[in-house]
């Protein structure tokens, strides 16, 4: 949770442990089940940020600085950095707007090649949205597999409206209905169409990414469109499809052609099993090669499915219903 303030997972674990009281290095290493040298590196880094102080020994012990003071200072510094970056973005955006009238046709269309480049543009477009994101979701998924669009949660949390049209066949995939329900609960507007003409993600009518078809085994590519007549045509296409598509309501999400599926997937069982064994969220995410946000999103869905409010209640429900 403190990674946003510049702390590593290891540093955060050490700091959290020291909140309970002063500890010597050997005790810390044993409690965290880590090599002393690794813990010592984290202590040095925390001391450099003013988060930890060393008490005279023997043995030498370490104590955490009060969070309201130490972390508050880091938070203030990060806010100032973000404010400076925001001002720079505004200036760059104005410079970009002024130069737009002098752009050549080639500057309005950018071809993006490669899985990683396409994935980055897909996430960047959503991060740049201020008011609205519109998208067509259809198979196949190459650069951004289902469940890995972390930018959607971040954009929704800051108030961006999401309009998503899903191709009906896509809902037959494993976990598709559960993911759709989760999006609906977060305020995403979802509609279903029998067929979609293209894949698409568009931010505020200013930027759009349209993947290009490739031969089997070929390198994925996409076209990034800036504000132009071509982008206006793509925007009109989305609006036409959106008007004809079938709205999906939260209370009727299971009535859109999906067959009933097991309430708990194999991945859910692994998550619950590791958490019940005492591992932290960070450790479970690392074991299963998941992002922390994806893990917590799955846990929220499981808690909703179980009808509980706390992790303890979820653990009890999982044990009682053989979920883990």
N, C-alpha and C positions, 0 to 999 in steps of 0.2 A: 504493500500500500504506500510505502514511503519512497518508492522508486521515482515518483514524480518530483521529489525533492533532491534527487541525485544520489540516493543511497542504493547500494546493491542489496540483493536478497540476503547475503551473508551479514552485511553491516546492520541491516534492520533487525535480523535475528539476535545479534549480539546486543544491540541497544535495548530491544524489548526485554531481554533476559536481565539486563542490568537495572531496569526500572524497578524490579522487586527488591534491589538492595546491592551493596558492594560485593564483588566476587573477585577471587584471584584467577589468574590465567588458567591454571590447571583445572580449576573447578568449572570454568566456562567451557573449556575444550571438552571435558567429560560430559557436561550437561547437554551440549550441542552435538556431541558425537562427531567432532571434527578434529583434525590435527592442530596441535597448539600453535604451530607456525602460521597456519591459515587464520586462526582466530586473532593472533597477534597482529597480523597485517590489517585486519578489520579494526582492531582497537586503535592502531596508529592513525588510520584514516578518520575514524570517528573523533579522535582527539584533535586532529587537524581542523575539523569542522566545529569544534567546541561542544560536541555532543557527549564526550566522555572525559573524565578527569582521573588522574592516577593518584591514589592515596599512598602515603609512605608506609613501608613494611617494617620488618618482614612479617608475612610475605606481602609483596606489593599487591594492592587490590585496585579495582577500577569501579567507578561510580558513574551513573548516568546523570547528565545535566537535566534540570526540569524541562519537560517537553514544551510547556507553554513559552519558555524563554528560548531554548535552543532551536526547537523546530519552528517556532514562530518567526525567528530571524531568517531561517532558510526559506520559509514560505513567503515572507515579505520580499526577499531578494529575488525569488523566482517570479513573483508577481510583477516586479519592476522589469525583469528581463522580458516577460511576455508582453508587457505594455509597450516597451521599446520596439519589440518585434512587430506588434500590431501597428504601430505608427509607421514602421518601415514598409509594411505590406500596403497600407493605405497610399503611401507615396509611390510605391511601385505600381499599384493598380492605376493611379492617375496617369503616371508616365506611360503605362501600357495603353490606356484609353486614348491618350493624345496621339500615340503613334499608330493607332488602329486605322486611321483614315489614310495613312500612307502605306499600308501593307500591300504587298503583292499577293496575288491569288495563292501562291504557294505557302505564304505565311499563315493562311487561314486553315490549312489542313496539314496535320502532322501524322506521319505514319510511324507507329510504335511497333517494334519487333522484339520478340522474345517473351517467354513466360513471365520473367521477373519484371520486365519493363511494362508489360500490359497490366500486371497486378498492381504495380505502383501507381500507374495512371488511374486505374479503377478506384483505388483508395483516395488518391489526391483529389479527384473530382468531387467526391463526396465531402472530403474535408474542407474544400473551398466553398461549398454551398452555404448560403446564408438564409435562404427562405425555403427552398423546395428541391427535392431530388425525385426524378421520374425515371423508371426503369422497366425494361422488358426482361423477364427471366425465363430462359429456355435452355435445354441441353444442346450440345455437351458443355460441360464445365472443364476448362483447361487451366486457366490462370488463377481463378478464384473458386475453389470447390464450395459446395453448400456448407453453411455453418461457419465459414471462415471470414465473412465480411464484417470485420471488427469496426469498420468506419460507420456502419449503419447505426449501431448502438450509440456511438459517440455523437453522431449528428442528431439523432432523435433526442438525446439527453440535453442538447443545447437548443432545442426548439425547432429544428428543421422538419418540415413536412415531407413525408415519404408517400409516393404513389407508385405502387408496384403492380404490374400485370404479369401473371404467371401462366405459362402454357399448361393446359390441363394434364397432358401426359406426364409432366414433371411431378405432379402430386402423387404419382404412383410409386415414387422412389421411397426407400426406407427413411423414416423419420421426417418426411416432407410435411405431413400434416401437423406434426408436433411443432416443427419450426415455424410454420405459418401461423399457428395459434399463438406462439410466443411473440411473433412480430405484431399480431393484432393487439395483443395485450399491451404492447409498448406504444400503441397508437399509430402503427403503420397501416395505411389504407391498401388493401389487397383486392384485386379483381382477377378473374380467371377468363382466359380466352382459349378457344379450341386450338388455334394456331397463331403463332407470332411470326411476323416477317423477318425480324432481325433481333439480335441481342442489342441492348442499349442501356446506358446510364447517362443521365443528363442533369446538370446542376444549374438551376435558376435560368434556364434558357440561354446561358452564356457559354457553356462547354458541354460537349457530348462525346462519349467514347462508343464507337461502333466496331465490334470485332469483325475481322475479315475471315472468310472461309479459307481453310488450308487443306492441302492434300493430306491423307493419312500419314502420320509420322513427320509431317512438315513442321516448320517453326511457326508458332502462333503469331498473329499480327493483328493490329487494330488501327482504326483511323480516329484521331482526336480532332474534333471540329470546334473551331472558335466561332463567335457570332458572325453569321453570314447568311446569305440566302439559302444555302444548303442546310444549315442548322435550323433555319426557320421551317424548312420542309420536313425535317425529321421531327421537329416539335409538333407540327400539324399532324403528322402520322401518329404520334403517340396519342394526341388528344382524340383523334378519330377512333383509335383502337380502344382507348379508355372508355369512351362513351358507350361502345357496343359490348364491352366486357361485363361479366357477371360479378356483382359485388359479393364479397365474402364477409359474412357477419361472424362475430366471435361465437355467438350462441348456435351457429349453424355450420361451423367450420368442418364438422365431420360429415356433412351432407353434400360434399362436392365431388363425390365419385371415389373417395378413398376407401379401401377395404379396411376393416378393423385390424389393428396391429398390436403386437405385444406392448403392454404399457411401459415396460422397461427394456432397453436395449442392452446388448452385451457390454457396450462401453459404460452405460450407467451402472451396471453391476460391478465393473472394475473400479469405477470411481467410488461407489459406496463402500466396497470392500476395503479399499486403501484408507479411506477416511475413518472407517470404523476401527481400523487397526491402529489409529493414532497419528497418521501422517498429517502434516499441514496441507493447506490448499496448494501452496507453492510446490511442495514435494510431490503431491499427486499429479499436478499438471506436468511436472518434469518427467515423472515415471511414464505417463501416457502420451507424452509429446503433444500436449495441448497448451494453448495460451491460457493464462489465468482468467481472462474474461470469458472464454468459451466454457471453461470448467464451472465458473460461477453461474453462467447462464444455464447450463444443464442442471445445476443444483436448484436454481430457482424453479425450473420446469418440473423437477421431481417433487419439490415441496408443494407446488400447485396441484400436481397430480395426486399427491397423498393427502392434500387438504390440511397441511400443517404450517406452522409459522416459524418454528425454530429448527436448528440442526439436530438438537437432541430428540425432538419429536420425529424428525425424519429418520434418524437412526433406529428408533423404536419401531416405527412403521415398517421400515425396510426389513428388520429382523423378523417381525411378525408375519410379513407377507412373502418371505423368502426372496427378497429383491437382491440381496447380496450373497 
